[in-house]
C-alpha cells in the first residue's frame, strides 16, 4: 500500500538518503521515523525502517567495540565506581539547578554560577537516607547531538548508562517540553530508555539446535519466519526466543539490540517560586505524569525537597535486610539486595555456610504502626521472598 508522507517526513527521508557517516544515518533515520504518523497504513514502512535502524545500531556497536580495543588504558573521570546502596545521576539542561540540588541533598560543595555549562566534570556526593547512603552524581548539562559531536557528550551518556537510576531536573523558569524533548532524544540516540516496562521478548543464544521460537503469551503479528530472519541478520543461528506477552515486531527488534539500557527515572521540577512556573509545571505534568513521577520543588526557597531522598531511594528498587545472630540484637548496618530477592540470595551474599547447612530462616517482619505487635514472626525456606526492613536469622 502506498504511503502518503507529510512534507516534514519527505524532508527527513531526503536527509537520511544524503547521510554519509553511520552516526549521521542513525540520527537522520530516527528523525525520519519520528516524522511518520503511526497508523495501520504505515505499520510495514515503520517496521522496515526500524529494522534498518537496528542494523545500523548493530554496526555502530561493532565499530565502537573495535575502537575500544585500540584505546589507551587511561581511566575517564566519567567512569565512577559505584558506592552505597546505588548510583543515581542528576541530569538536565544548563543552569537548571543541578549543582544546587546535589549540594542540598549531600552537603557536598559545588561550583554554582549563573552562566552556562558551569559543571564540566562529574561531581559526586553521598545522600543519607535513613540508615544507608546513596551515591549521587551531578553530570554536565545535556546538549544537542552529544552522541555525535566531539567533547564529553559520549562520556556523559556512558555515565548515565552505568547508573542505577536517573533524576531529570527541569527548569520551570523555561518552557519544559523542549527541555524534555532534548533530554529524551539525546538518551534515545545512546539507546538509553527511561521507565520502559520489562521487555516481553527474551533471546538466549545457544550452541546448537537452530532457532526455536516459543510463544508464551498472545501471538504477535510476526510469524516465526520473520523472527528467524531478524536473528540471522544479526549472525545468530542458534537461539531460544521466548515471547511472554502480547508484543509487536518492534519489541523483537529491541530485544535483539542488547545495547539498550532501561533506567528508572523521576522528574524534579525546580524553580517553582518564579513567575510562570505554575503554568510550566501544569504543562509538564500534562505531558509526562503518565510516565514519570514528578516532584515540584524550589531549591532557592527550600520547598519540596524533603521527600526527595525517599523518592530517589524508591527508584533504586532495592531492599534493606538486617541479619541477626541468636541472642544478639539485629545488625545496625543492612545488607542491600535487589527487590524480589529471596532468602537464598541473602545466604549467597553472606557466606557459603548458610547455603550448605541451611535448615530454615526466621524472619521478623515489621508491622504497620497501627498494629499492636511490632513484628510478624515467620519461619521460611530458601525461596521465600524478602521485603524491605526484614530481620533475618539463619538456622544451620
C-alpha positions in Angstrom: 0.0 0.0 0.0 1.5 3.4 -1.0 2.0 5.7 1.9 1.4 9.5 1.6 4.1 11.2 3.6 3.9 14.7 5.0 6.4 17.4 3.7 8.3 17.0 7.0 8.6 13.3 6.6 9.7 13.7 2.9 12.3 16.2 4.0 13.5 13.8 6.8 13.7 11.0 4.3 15.8 13.1 2.0 18.2 14.0 4.8 18.6 10.3 5.6 19.2 9.4 2.0 22.0 12.0 1.8 23.7 11.0 5.1 27.2 9.6 4.8 28.6 8.5 8.2 26.9 5.8 10.2 26.2 8.3 13.0 24.5 10.7 10.7 22.5 7.8 9.1 21.3 6.8 12.6 20.4 10.4 13.5 18.5 11.1 10.3 16.8 7.8 10.2 15.5 8.4 13.7 14.2 11.8 12.6 12.5 10.1 9.6 10.8 7.5 11.7 9.6 10.2 14.2 8.1 12.2 11.3 6.0 9.3 10.0 2.4 9.2 11.5 1.6 5.9 13.2 -1.4 4.1 11.8 -2.4 0.9 10.0 -1.2 2.2 6.7 2.4 2.9 7.9 3.0 -0.2 10.0 5.1 -2.0 7.4 7.0 1.1 6.5 7.8 1.9 10.1 8.8 -1.8 10.8 11.2 -1.9 7.9 12.8 1.4 8.8 13.2 0.3 12.4 14.7 -2.9 11.1 17.2 -0.9 9.1 17.9 1.3 12.2 18.5 -1.9 14.3 21.2 -3.0 11.7 22.8 0.4 11.8 23.0 0.4 15.6 24.5 -3.1 15.5 27.1 -2.0 13.0 27.9 1.1 15.1 28.2 -1.1 18.3 30.8 -3.3 16.5 32.8 -0.3 15.4 32.8 1.2 18.9 34.0 -2.2 20.4 36.7 -2.4 17.8 37.8 1.2 18.5 37.9 0.5 22.3 40.5 -2.2 21.8 42.9 0.3 20.3 42.5 2.9 23.0 44.9 3.6 25.9 44.0 2.4 29.4 43.6 5.9 30.8 40.6 5.9 33.2 38.0 8.5 32.3 36.7 10.8 35.1 33.3 9.7 34.0 34.0 6.1 34.9 32.9 6.2 38.5 33.0 3.3 40.9 29.6 2.6 42.5 29.3 3.1 46.2 26.5 2.9 48.7 23.1 1.4 48.0 23.1 2.6 44.4 24.3 5.2 42.0 21.9 7.9 40.8 22.8 10.6 38.2 21.3 14.1 38.1 20.9 15.3 34.5 19.3 18.3 32.9 19.9 21.4 30.8 22.3 24.1 31.7 21.5 26.3 34.7 18.6 24.1 35.8 20.0 23.9 39.3 21.8 20.5 39.3 24.7 21.8 41.4 22.4 23.3 44.0 20.3 20.1 44.2 23.4 18.0 44.7 24.6 20.4 47.4 21.2 20.4 49.2 20.9 16.6 49.2 24.5 15.7 50.1 26.1 18.8 51.6 29.0 18.5 49.1 30.5 21.8 48.0 29.8 22.5 44.3 30.6 25.4 42.0 27.3 27.3 41.5 27.1 30.1 38.9 24.5 31.7 36.6 26.5 31.2 33.4 26.0 28.2 31.1 27.9 24.9 31.5 29.5 25.6 34.9 29.9 21.9 35.5 32.4 20.3 33.2 33.1 17.1 35.0 31.0 14.8 37.3 30.6 15.9 40.9 30.0 13.2 43.4 28.1 13.3 46.7 26.6 10.7 49.2 23.0 11.2 50.2 21.9 9.8 53.5 18.5 8.1 53.5 17.6 6.7 56.9 20.4 4.2 57.7 22.0 3.9 54.2 23.9 6.1 51.8 23.1 6.6 48.1 25.7 7.9 45.6 24.5 11.0 43.7 26.4 12.2 40.7 25.8 15.6 39.0 26.7 15.3 35.3 27.4 18.2 32.9 24.4 19.6 31.0 22.8 17.7 28.2 23.3 19.3 24.8 22.2 18.7 21.3 23.8 15.9 19.2 26.1 15.0 22.2 26.4 11.4 20.9 27.9 12.6 17.6 29.8 15.9 18.4 33.3 15.9 19.9 33.7 16.7 23.5 32.5 14.9 26.6 29.0 14.1 25.3 29.5 10.4 24.9 31.2 10.2 28.3 28.2 11.8 29.8 25.9 9.3 28.1 28.1 6.4 29.2 27.9 7.6 32.8 24.1 7.7 32.6 24.1 4.2 31.1 26.3 2.9 34.0 23.9 4.4 36.7 21.2 2.6 38.6 18.6 5.4 38.3 18.2 8.9 36.9 16.9 12.3 38.3 15.9 14.6 35.5 16.0 18.2 36.7 13.7 20.6 34.7 13.9 24.4 35.0 10.4 25.7 35.4 11.5 29.2 34.5 11.9 27.9 31.0 9.5 26.0 28.7 9.6 22.4 29.9 8.6 20.4 26.9 11.6 21.4 24.8 13.8 20.5 27.7 12.3 17.1 28.0 12.4 16.6 24.2 16.1 17.4 24.2 17.0 15.1 27.1 14.9 12.1 25.9 16.0 12.4 22.3 19.7 12.5 23.3 19.2 9.5 25.5 17.5 7.7 22.7 20.5 8.2 20.4 22.6 6.3 23.0 19.9 3.6 23.4 19.0 4.7 26.9 15.3 4.5 27.7 13.6 5.6 30.9 10.7 3.9 32.7 10.1 1.4 30.0 8.2 -1.8 31.1 10.1 -5.1 31.1 10.6 -6.3 27.6 8.2 -9.2 26.7 10.8 -10.9 24.5 13.8 -12.9 25.8 16.5 -14.1 23.4 19.0 -16.7 24.7 21.9 -17.7 22.4 22.6 -21.5 22.4 25.4 -23.5 20.9 23.2 -25.7 18.7 19.6 -26.6 17.8 18.8 -23.8 15.4 16.4 -21.0 16.3 13.5 -22.0 18.5 10.6 -19.6 18.9 8.2 -20.1 21.9 5.0 -18.1 22.1 4.1 -18.0 25.8 1.5 -15.1 25.6 -0.6 -13.6 22.9 0.8 -14.3 19.4 2.4 -11.3 17.8 1.8 -10.2 14.2 5.3 -11.6 13.2 5.4 -15.2 12.2 8.4 -17.5 13.0 9.9 -16.8 9.7 10.1 -13.1 10.4 11.8 -13.7 13.7 14.3 -16.2 12.3 15.2 -13.8 9.6 15.8 -11.0 12.1 18.2 -13.2 14.1 20.1 -14.4 11.1 20.6 -10.8 10.0 22.5 -10.5 13.3 24.5 -13.6 12.6 22.6 -15.5 15.3 21.9 -19.1 14.1 21.2 -20.9 17.4 18.9 -19.3 20.0 15.7 -19.7 22.0 13.3 -16.9 21.6 10.6 -16.6 24.4 7.7 -14.2 23.8 5.9 -14.0 27.2 3.2 -11.4 26.4 1.4 -9.5 23.7 4.1 -7.6 21.8 5.0 -6.1 18.4 7.6 -6.8 15.8 9.4 -3.7 17.1 9.8 -5.4 20.5 11.7 -8.3 18.8 14.0 -5.7 17.3 14.5 -4.1 20.7 15.4 -7.4 22.2 18.0 -8.0 19.5 19.6 -4.7 20.4 21.4 -5.8 23.5 22.9 -2.3 23.8 19.5 -0.9 25.0 19.7 0.2 28.7 16.4 0.7 30.6 16.7 3.1 33.6 14.2 4.1 36.3 13.8 7.8 36.5 11.9 10.7 38.1 11.4 14.3 37.1 12.3 17.0 39.6 10.8 20.4 38.5 12.9 23.2 40.0 12.4 27.0 40.5 8.7 26.7 41.4 8.9 30.1 43.1 9.4 32.0 39.8 6.7 33.7 37.7 5.2 31.4 35.1 6.4 28.3 36.9 2.9 27.1 37.8 1.8 27.0 34.1 5.0 25.3 33.1 4.5 22.7 35.9 1.0 22.0 34.6 2.3 21.6 31.1 5.0 19.2 32.3 2.5 17.0 34.3 0.0 17.0 31.4 2.6 15.5 29.1 4.7 13.3 31.3 2.9 12.4 34.5 1.7 9.1 33.0 5.4 8.0 32.5 7.3 9.8 35.4 6.8 10.6 39.0 7.1 14.4 39.0 8.1 16.4 42.1 7.9 20.2 42.1 10.5 22.0 44.3 12.2 25.3 44.9 15.8 24.8 46.0 16.2 28.6 46.4 13.2 28.7 48.8 14.0 25.3 50.3 10.5 24.0 49.4 9.5 20.4 48.4 12.8 18.6 48.5 12.5 16.9 52.0 10.7 13.9 50.5 13.1 13.7 47.5 15.6 11.4 49.2 12.8 8.8 49.7 11.7 9.1 46.1 15.3 8.6 44.9 15.6 5.5 47.1 12.4 4.1 45.6 13.9 4.4 42.1 16.7 2.1 43.0 14.4 -0.9 43.6 16.4 -2.3 46.4 15.5 -3.6 49.9 17.4 -3.4 53.2 17.8 -6.7 55.1 19.1 -6.8 58.7 20.8 -10.0 59.8 20.6 -11.4 63.4 22.5 -13.9 65.4 20.9 -15.8 68.2 20.8 -13.9 71.5 22.0 -10.7 69.9 20.4 -7.5 68.5 19.9 -7.2 64.7 22.9 -5.8 62.9 22.8 -2.0 62.6 24.0 -2.0 59.0 21.7 -3.6 56.5 22.5 -5.8 53.5 21.2 -4.2 50.4 19.6 -6.5 47.9 17.6 -6.1 44.7 13.8 -6.0 45.1 12.4 -9.5 44.6 15.3 -11.2 46.3 14.7 -14.4 48.3 16.4 -15.9 51.4 18.8 -17.8 49.2 20.1 -14.5 47.7 20.9 -13.3 51.2 22.6 -16.5 52.1 24.8 -16.3 49.0 25.7 -12.7 49.9 26.7 -13.6 53.4 28.6 -16.9 53.4 28.5 -20.4 51.9 27.9 -22.0 55.3 24.4 -20.5 55.3 23.7 -22.3 52.0 25.4 -25.7 52.8 24.0 -26.2 56.2 20.6 -24.4 55.8 17.7 -25.7 57.8 15.4 -22.7 57.9 15.3 -19.0 58.4 13.4 -17.0 60.9 12.1 -13.6 59.8 11.0 -10.7 62.0 8.9 -8.6 59.6 7.9 -5.1 60.9 4.2 -4.5 61.2 2.5 -1.2 60.3 2.5 1.3 63.2 -1.2 0.9 64.0 -0.8 -2.8 64.8 -0.3 -3.9 68.5 2.5 -6.4 67.7 5.7 -4.8 66.4 6.7 -7.8 64.3 5.3 -10.8 62.5 7.4 -13.8 63.0 7.9 -16.2 60.1 9.7 -19.5 59.7 10.6 -19.8 56.0 12.7 -21.7 53.4 15.3 -20.7 50.8 12.8 -19.5 48.2 10.8 -17.1 50.5 10.6 -13.6 49.1 12.2 -10.9 51.3 10.8 -7.4 52.0 12.4 -4.1 52.9 13.5 -3.9 56.6 13.1 -7.7 57.2 15.3 -9.0 60.1 16.6 -12.5 59.2 18.2 -15.1 61.3 19.6 -18.3 59.8 19.4 -21.7 61.4 22.0 -24.2 60.3 
